[in-house]
């Protein structure tokens, strides 16, 4: 056992030592301009994993300089060439899957099995957009009156600022980088300071796949504003894509408005999980576990409110809680672990405050309801029953392993409760009546709806929300459109001279 533990520790150290710790600017890893650094911690222990260069505003501009200089030649690069780079990147990420998975588990905390799942999911964006690269179609048509021709082409929008969150360190990078590469855009990537190691390793993988210098630049930093501030004011930047909280997204949109930048905003969520009286309850519980406990609940698509018909609420809650009790909490590298830590102490404290407020308002903790003693930022898998409809926990993202259950009486009530949120990202419906599923889907205000399914994200599908959950879509054929502009070319009637001769 001691020998196995030593081998594991040695492998962790070896992997961490292979991750670039500098800034990637114009194809080279370098120190920050002022020599500044910041630490990355293991949320399961609180210990320092690595120390990275912390980019300054000067470094951010240097990264944009590189992106701007590379933009014209990259835009002219043949689509097949860009596609093959993405395909090689897919192959390399797949070959390095165990390294990517372990790295994510170390810096983010998710169980190794989940991290492996993210590698598969994240790599698929590279493969999907490698296929979409050569299918970015334009149009050629005759005007209605027949006097001229219309030519429509899609052009890369230009240098992009990509800001990724901490909860899916690989998939959020690939979901933004892959379509930008496919469209012919250059990039400045700012990973989350809590989990930058995976993005650093991914960027090196892109270089290994043959991505030219300057196309992808990475500026990890302890200060997001040091990076975004000067870049959003620079007229050479033409797009910002952000995944994160709604308040931060609003600030970025306001700053982006000064230069009328293209924006893609994947913001907060408050997903309803609706269980109707005719649902298969065992299937609903299975779906609830997937929708709630993926990533320890630290996902914008996580089921946040469990709206259950009053006739089956007691049975659903009992089965749900019984399943939650079986989950094993621990460090993600332990094969037995099913629930890892939350990202930091503040996140754990915020989750507990929501739980305590709900209990004080009348909710009942059927299982869980408290932090886990010991090192790291763990929280017990929790199911709350009889949650009042005005409880704060139903109105904001929990971002933790806590499932509040409340009830409804009619289909109309369920729709009203689901829509009683400023957010509109993901939603989940469970019923054996397909017509009901269609009716409800048409009436609820969410960008994504799962029918009897607890996980619906896919690289081939357009990911995004409505209302204060954001703008734009990532993935699907829609994903590449976010990185292109449409140009219309009016062409004089090519038959005019011929028609003149024949008249």
PEKAWO-V160232 format. One record per residue. SS is DSSP state (A for helix, B for strand, O for the rest). BURIAL is 1 if it has 16 or more other C-alpha atoms within 10 Angstrom, else 0. D_CENTER is the distance of its C-alpha to the mean C-alpha in Angstrom with 2 decimals. Layout:
SS,BURIAL,D_CENTER ; SS,BURIAL,D_CENTER
This chain:
O,0,37.40 ; A,0,37.81 ; A,0,37.65 ; A,0,34.35 ; A,0,32.87 ; A,0,34.18 ; A,0,32.68 ; A,0,29.25 ; A,0,29.59 ; A,0,30.89 ; A,0,27.98 ; A,1,25.49 ; A,0,27.62 ; A,0,27.96 ; A,0,24.25 ; A,1,23.56 ; A,0,26.50 ; A,0,25.09 ; O,1,21.94 ; O,1,22.73 ; O,1,23.05 ; O,1,23.84 ; B,1,22.36 ; B,1,21.95 ; B,1,24.01 ; O,1,25.76 ; O,1,25.36 ; B,0,26.75 ; B,1,25.52 ; B,1,27.40 ; O,1,27.92 ; O,1,26.98 ; O,0,29.73 ; O,0,30.99 ; O,0,30.50 ; O,0,28.06 ; B,1,25.81 ; B,1,23.50 ; B,0,23.01 ; B,1,20.11 ; B,1,20.91 ; O,1,20.68 ; O,1,19.68 ; O,1,21.98 ; O,1,24.95 ; O,0,24.27 ; O,0,25.77 ; B,0,24.89 ; B,1,23.23 ; B,1,23.51 ; B,0,24.44 ; B,1,22.72 ; B,1,24.06 ; O,1,22.92 ; O,1,22.72 ; O,1,24.91 ; A,1,25.14 ; A,0,27.64 ; A,1,25.24 ; A,1,22.60 ; A,1,25.40 ; A,1,26.48 ; A,1,23.06 ; A,1,23.28 ; A,1,26.86 ; A,1,25.85 ; A,1,23.20 ; A,1,25.78 ; A,1,28.50 ; A,1,26.62 ; A,1,25.38 ; A,1,28.60 ; A,0,29.25 ; A,1,25.69 ; A,1,25.79 ; A,0,29.08 ; O,0,27.91 ; O,0,28.51 ; A,1,25.60 ; A,0,26.80 ; A,1,26.63 ; A,1,23.02 ; A,1,22.31 ; A,1,24.20 ; A,1,22.35 ; A,1,19.03 ; A,1,20.92 ; A,1,22.41 ; A,1,19.08 ; A,1,18.01 ; A,1,21.35 ; A,1,21.10 ; A,1,17.73 ; A,1,19.32 ; A,0,22.48 ; O,0,20.84 ; A,1,18.72 ; A,0,20.63 ; A,1,20.29 ; A,1,16.51 ; A,1,16.43 ; A,1,19.01 ; A,1,17.48 ; A,1,14.21 ; A,1,16.58 ; A,1,18.74 ; A,1,16.45 ; A,1,13.95 ; O,1,16.42 ; O,1,15.00 ; O,1,17.85 ; A,1,18.56 ; A,1,18.48 ; A,1,14.88 ; A,1,14.05 ; A,1,16.02 ; A,0,14.09 ; A,1,10.82 ; A,1,13.04 ; A,1,14.25 ; A,1,11.02 ; A,1,9.70 ; A,1,13.29 ; A,1,13.61 ; A,1,11.72 ; A,1,14.53 ; A,1,17.12 ; A,1,16.11 ; A,1,16.14 ; A,1,19.24 ; A,1,20.85 ; A,1,19.76 ; A,1,21.06 ; A,1,24.63 ; A,0,24.14 ; O,1,23.27 ; O,0,26.43 ; O,0,28.58 ; B,0,31.65 ; B,0,35.40 ; B,0,37.61 ; B,0,40.85 ; O,0,41.13 ; O,0,42.49 ; O,0,45.92 ; O,0,46.05 ; O,0,47.02 ; B,1,44.11 ; B,1,40.93 ; B,0,37.25 ; B,0,34.94 ; B,0,31.20 ; B,0,28.96 ; B,1,25.35 ; B,1,25.05 ; B,1,22.23 ; O,1,21.30 ; O,1,21.92 ; O,1,20.46 ; B,1,16.87 ; B,1,15.23 ; B,1,11.61 ; B,1,10.26 ; O,1,7.32 ; O,1,6.94 ; O,1,8.97 ; O,1,7.65 ; O,1,6.11 ; O,1,8.40 ; O,1,9.02 ; A,1,6.49 ; A,1,4.31 ; A,1,8.02 ; A,1,9.38 ; A,1,7.38 ; A,1,8.92 ; A,1,12.00 ; A,1,13.22 ; A,1,13.88 ; A,1,15.29 ; A,1,17.55 ; A,1,18.50 ; A,1,19.51 ; O,1,21.45 ; O,1,19.68 ; O,1,19.90 ; B,1,17.28 ; B,1,17.07 ; B,1,13.99 ; B,1,13.70 ; O,1,11.75 ; O,1,11.73 ; O,1,15.34 ; O,1,14.84 ; O,1,13.20 ; O,1,14.20 ; A,1,16.24 ; A,1,13.90 ; A,1,13.01 ; A,1,16.78 ; A,1,17.68 ; A,1,15.42 ; A,1,17.04 ; A,1,20.40 ; A,1,19.62 ; A,1,19.04 ; A,1,22.39 ; A,0,23.95 ; O,1,22.94 ; O,0,24.97 ; O,1,22.73 ; O,1,25.32 ; O,1,25.59 ; O,1,24.05 ; O,1,21.47 ; B,1,18.65 ; B,1,19.37 ; B,1,17.62 ; O,1,18.63 ; O,1,17.44 ; O,1,19.21 ; O,1,20.14 ; O,0,20.19 ; A,1,17.37 ; A,0,20.10 ; A,1,22.26 ; A,1,19.86 ; A,1,18.61 ; A,0,22.06 ; A,0,24.23 ; A,1,21.83 ; A,1,21.33 ; A,0,25.12 ; O,0,25.80 ; O,0,26.72 ; O,1,25.70 ; O,1,21.98 ; O,1,21.12 ; B,1,17.44 ; B,1,14.62 ; B,1,10.92 ; B,1,9.12 ; B,1,6.06 ; O,1,8.12 ; O,1,11.28 ; A,1,13.51 ; A,0,16.49 ; A,0,15.02 ; A,1,13.64 ; A,0,17.20 ; A,0,18.79 ; A,1,16.94 ; A,1,17.92 ; A,0,21.43 ; A,1,21.69 ; A,1,20.38 ; A,0,23.07 ; A,0,25.79 ; A,1,25.27 ; O,0,23.92 ; O,1,20.73 ; B,1,18.44 ; B,1,15.28 ; B,1,11.86 ; B,1,10.42 ; B,1,7.44 ; O,1,9.21 ; O,1,10.68 ; O,1,11.65 ; O,1,14.91 ; B,1,15.00 ; B,1,18.62 ; B,1,19.79 ; B,1,23.17 ; B,1,25.91 ; O,1,29.05 ; O,1,32.50 ; O,0,32.72 ; O,1,29.54 ; O,0,29.89 ; A,1,29.26 ; A,0,28.75 ; A,0,26.04 ; A,1,24.54 ; A,1,24.56 ; A,1,22.95 ; A,1,20.16 ; A,1,19.95 ; A,1,19.59 ; A,1,16.66 ; A,1,14.91 ; A,1,15.86 ; A,1,16.05 ; A,1,13.10 ; A,1,11.86 ; A,1,14.86 ; A,1,13.44 ; O,1,10.88 ; O,1,8.04 ; O,1,7.76 ; O,1,9.14 ; O,1,11.78 ; B,1,15.30 ; B,1,16.68 ; B,1,20.10 ; B,1,22.32 ; B,1,24.85 ; B,1,27.63 ; B,1,30.92 ; O,1,33.71 ; O,0,35.73 ; O,1,33.26 ; A,1,31.41 ; A,1,33.65 ; A,0,33.38 ; A,1,29.60 ; A,1,29.21 ; A,1,31.75 ; A,0,30.09 ; A,1,26.59 ; A,1,27.95 ; A,0,30.01 ; A,0,27.04 ; A,1,25.06 ; A,0,28.20 ; O,0,28.15 ; O,0,24.90 ; O,0,25.55 ; B,1,23.99 ; O,1,24.14 ; O,1,22.91 ; O,1,20.26 ; O,1,22.59 ; O,0,25.22 ; O,0,25.22 ; O,0,26.29 ; O,1,23.32 ; O,1,21.10 ; B,1,19.68 ; O,1,18.79 ; O,1,18.98 ; O,1,16.90 ; O,1,15.61 ; O,1,18.83 ; A,0,22.00 ; A,0,20.94 ; A,1,18.09 ; A,1,20.69 ; A,1,23.27 ; A,0,21.21 ; A,1,20.61 ; A,1,24.29 ; A,0,25.42 ; A,1,23.78 ; A,1,25.45 ; A,0,28.78 ; A,0,28.81 ; A,1,28.24 ; A,1,31.02 ; A,0,33.26 ; O,0,32.79 ; O,0,33.97 ; O,1,31.12 ; B,1,32.07 ; B,1,30.14 ; B,1,30.91 ; B,1,29.30 ; O,1,27.73 ; O,1,27.39 ; O,1,27.65 ; B,0,26.22 ; O,1,27.30 ; O,0,30.13 ; O,0,30.03 ; O,0,27.90 ; O,1,24.13 ; O,1,21.99 ; O,1,22.33 ; B,1,22.61 ; O,1,24.47 ; O,1,22.85 ; B,1,24.23 ; B,1,25.39 ; B,1,27.02 ; B,1,29.53 ; O,1,31.42 ; O,1,28.81 ; O,1,30.31 ; O,0,28.50 ; O,0,28.70 ; O,1,27.14 ; A,1,24.50 ; A,1,22.29 ; A,1,21.96 ; O,1,21.09 ; O,1,18.10 ; O,1,14.98 ; O,1,16.47 ; O,1,13.62 ; O,1,16.17 ; O,1,18.26 ; B,1,20.32 ; B,1,21.18 ; B,1,23.47 ; B,1,25.68 ; B,1,27.69 ; B,1,29.91 ; B,1,30.89 ; O,0,34.11 ; O,0,33.53 ; A,1,31.01 ; A,0,31.39 ; A,0,30.68 ; A,1,27.43 ; A,1,26.27 ; A,0,27.44 ; A,1,25.68 ; A,1,22.36 ; A,1,22.64 ; O,1,23.84 ; O,1,20.64 ; O,1,19.41 ; B,1,15.90 ; B,1,15.21 ; O,1,11.81 ; B,1,12.48 ; B,1,15.98 ; B,1,18.13 ; B,1,21.83 ; B,1,24.45 ; O,1,27.88 ; O,0,30.44 ; O,0,31.35 ; A,0,29.40 ; A,0,30.98 ; A,0,29.75 ; A,1,26.16 ; A,0,26.54 ; A,0,28.33 ; A,1,25.83 ; A,1,22.81 ; A,0,24.75 ; A,0,25.42 ; O,1,22.23 ; O,1,19.99 ; O,1,16.51 ; O,1,14.44 ; B,1,13.91 ; B,1,16.68 ; B,1,17.39 ; B,1,21.11 ; O,1,22.27 ; O,1,18.99 ; O,1,16.67 ; O,1,13.75 ; O,1,13.07 ; O,0,9.85 ; O,0,11.39 ; O,1,11.30 ; O,1,14.45 ; O,1,13.31 ; O,1,12.19 ; B,1,8.94 ; O,1,9.58 ; O,1,12.06 ; B,1,15.48 ; B,0,17.47 ; O,1,15.79 ; O,1,12.31 ; B,1,12.22 ; B,1,13.47 ; O,1,12.90 ; O,1,11.10 ; B,1,8.91 ; O,1,10.62 ; A,1,14.20 ; A,1,17.13 ; A,1,15.70 ; A,1,13.00 ; A,1,15.82 ; A,1,17.66 ; O,1,15.29 ; O,1,16.75 ; B,1,20.32 ; B,0,23.19 ; B,0,25.95 ; B,0,29.48 ; B,0,32.55 ; B,0,35.82 ; B,0,39.01 ; B,0,41.67 ; B,0,45.32 ; O,0,47.05 ; O,0,47.71 ; O,0,50.72 ; A,0,52.39 ; A,0,54.92 ; A,0,55.77 ; A,0,56.24 ; A,0,58.47 ; A,0,60.69 ; A,0,61.00 ; O,0,61.89
